[in-house]
């Protein structure tokens, strides 16, 4: 049975860093694109960073470019989101998600993804 479990969230001060992890079980990651998404209270879920199945291509939301980095370790069945220079607007529940997609064009739209974790809270506040 497939499962995606996020970890690494928490409370951090503005300008700080966090690294989120997404441990995936129940299927091999070959040919699966993986994405990180977030949802703040009262807002729609949005794409943050996505990575292709080959790890050759990534897409990032404009709001996080230069601050967030997505990576994957298929041997560990884990995908990471390194978040630097965090600001209060980054506060949200962060979700990882997977979709069978062997193309090198990681679409970073929630409706494209089939398998979801339950999320981890990230709060940026002084």
C-alpha positions in Angstrom: 0.0 0.0 0.0 1.4 3.3 -1.0 2.2 5.9 1.6 3.9 9.4 1.6 5.0 10.7 5.0 6.3 14.3 5.4 8.6 15.4 8.2 10.8 18.3 9.1 8.3 21.0 9.6 8.2 23.3 12.6 8.5 26.8 13.9 11.4 28.9 12.5 12.2 32.6 12.7 12.2 34.8 9.5 15.5 34.3 7.6 15.8 30.8 9.0 16.0 27.4 7.2 14.2 24.1 7.3 14.6 20.9 5.4 11.5 18.8 4.7 11.6 15.1 3.9 9.0 13.0 2.2 9.5 9.2 2.7 7.6 7.2 0.1 6.6 3.5 0.4 4.5 1.1 -1.5 5.9 1.8 -5.0 9.3 2.4 -6.6 10.1 5.9 -7.6 11.1 5.1 -11.1 9.0 7.1 -13.6 7.3 9.1 -10.8 7.5 12.9 -10.6 7.4 14.2 -7.1 6.2 17.6 -6.0 5.9 19.7 -2.9 2.8 21.8 -2.4 1.5 24.1 0.3 -1.7 25.4 1.6 -2.1 28.4 3.9 -5.3 29.0 5.8 -8.0 30.4 3.6 -6.0 29.8 0.4 -5.9 27.3 -2.3 -3.2 24.6 -2.4 -0.3 25.7 -4.6 2.7 24.1 -6.2 6.0 25.0 -4.6 8.7 22.8 -6.2 8.5 19.7 -8.4 11.1 17.3 -9.7 11.0 15.0 -12.7 11.3 11.3 -12.4 14.9 11.5 -13.8 15.8 14.3 -11.4 17.1 16.2 -14.4 14.4 18.9 -14.3 12.8 21.0 -11.6 10.1 23.6 -11.5 9.7 26.2 -8.7 7.1 28.7 -8.0 8.3 32.3 -8.6 7.9 33.1 -4.9 10.5 30.5 -3.8 13.0 30.6 -6.7 16.5 31.1 -5.3 15.4 30.1 -1.8 14.0 26.5 -2.1 15.7 23.5 -3.6 14.1 20.1 -4.3 16.0 16.9 -4.6 15.4 13.2 -4.5 17.2 10.1 -3.4 15.5 7.2 -5.0 17.6 4.6 -3.2 16.3 6.0 0.1 12.8 6.6 -1.4 13.0 10.1 -0.1 12.4 13.5 -1.6 13.7 16.7 0.1 12.8 20.3 0.1 15.5 22.6 1.4 14.0 25.9 2.4 16.2 28.9 3.1 15.6 32.5 3.9 12.1 31.8 5.1 9.6 34.5 5.5 6.1 34.7 7.2 4.4 34.3 3.8 5.9 30.7 3.6 3.8 29.7 6.6 1.5 26.8 5.5 1.0 23.1 5.6 3.4 21.5 3.2 2.4 18.3 1.3 4.4 16.0 -0.9 2.7 14.2 -3.8 3.6 11.8 -6.6 2.4 11.0 -10.1 3.4 8.4 -12.6 5.0 10.7 -15.2 8.1 9.7 -17.0 8.4 13.0 -19.0 11.1 15.5 -18.1 8.6 18.2 -17.6 7.5 18.2 -13.9 4.1 19.9 -13.9 3.7 21.6 -10.6 -0.1 21.8 -10.4 -1.9 19.9 -7.6 -4.5 18.4 -9.9 -1.8 16.6 -11.8 -0.8 14.5 -8.8 -2.4 11.2 -7.6 -0.8 10.3 -4.4 -0.6 12.6 -1.4 0.9 12.7 2.1 -0.9 14.3 5.0 1.3 17.3 5.3 3.6 18.9 7.8 3.2 22.4 9.3 5.7 25.1 8.7 5.4 28.3 10.7 7.6 31.3 10.1 7.3 33.8 12.9 9.4 35.8 15.3 
